[in-house]
Amino acid sequence: MNPEVDYITIASNKPKGKRPYFFNDPAVERVLNITMAVASELAVARERVDTLERILEEKGILSREEIETYVPKTKAIEEQRQTWHSEYISRVLRIVQQEMEELANPDKTLAEIADDIDQM
């Protein structure tokens, strides 16, 4: 992670125009978006971890068992992991954050906001 990049702010960036919706129920749409964000992150991470584990094991550097039993040895490592977790959750819950911001700073009429709330 690059310490100069504000990943939480980046996660709140949104494209111009309206978000496309595929389901009538906005709650279903939110859950689908969150699920797909998690699935994408997990797929990329899983592939990278698999690659690293295979290379390390092939070179005799360490075994997969050593990876499975690893425990952080310093507070700094634990804090780095916690920071990563916070940034990750921000990315996963990006759609919820954006919708909350839209309600707080609407570009919609009061009637449109009321309709959105009724549909939640």
N, C-alpha and C positions, 0 to 999 in steps of 0.2 A: 504494500500500500504506500502510495506517495503521500507524505505528511502535508504537502502543500496543496493537495486537492481536497476540497470540501465535498465529500461524497453525499452527505445528507442534503446539501443544497442542490447538487446535481440531480439527485433522485426526485426532487420536486419540480424539475423542469418538465414542461409539457409542450406538445406540438400545437401549432395554430389550428384553429378550426374545432369543430365539435368531434368528440370521441364517438367512433362508430359503436353501436350497440347491436347485439345479435339476439338477445332475449328480451322479453317483455318486462321481466322482473329485474329491476336494477340490483337487487341483492344477489341474485343469481349471477348477474354479469360481474359484480365485484368479486365474488368468490371464484369465478372462473379466471378472472384476470390475476388474482393473487396466486391461484394454483398454478397457472401457466408461468408466472414469474419464478415461483419456487422450482417448478420442474425444469425450466431453462437453466437456472443457476446450478441446480443439482447435477444435471447432465454434464455441463461443462466441468464442474468441479470433480465429478466422479471420473471422467476421462483423464483429467490431469493427474489425479491421485493415482490412478491405475498405472499411468505411464511412469510416474516417479517411482512407485513401488517396484515395478518390474526392472527398471534400470538399476536401482539401488541393490536389488537382490541379485541381478545378473552379474554385477560388478563385485559382489561379495561385501558391500559396504555395510548393509544391515538387512535384517530379515523382516518379513511382514509381522512376525510376532513382536519384535522390538517396537515397531510402529504402534501396534495395538496396545502395548503396555506402557507407552510413554506417559509421563507425568511432568507438567511444567515445573522447572526447578527454581524460577524466580518470580517475584511479584510483577516485574516488568513484562514478562511473557504473558502472565495472566491478564494484565491490563491491556496489552496489545490484542489479545484474543477477544476481550470484552468490547473494545473499540470496534473491531471487525464485526462482531455480532450486532452492535447497534447500527452500523452502516448497512449491514445486510438486511436487517429488519426494515430499515427505511426504504430500501429498494423494493422489498417484497410488498410492503404496505403503501407503496407510492400512490396507487389509485385512491385509496381511502383518504390519504392526506390531501390529494388534489381536490377531491370532492368537498372536503371540509373547508379548504381554502376558497373554493368557489361559493360555498354558502356564506362564508364570512365576507367575501368581497365579490358580490354577484354582478354579472353583466346581464342579469335577467331581471324581468319585472317581478314584483312581489307575487303576482298570481302564478308565474312560472315556478318560483321557488316553492310556493305552497303546494303546487302539483307534484314537484320533485319529492317533497317531504311525505306527501300522501302515498307515494309509490314505494317508499322505503319499508 
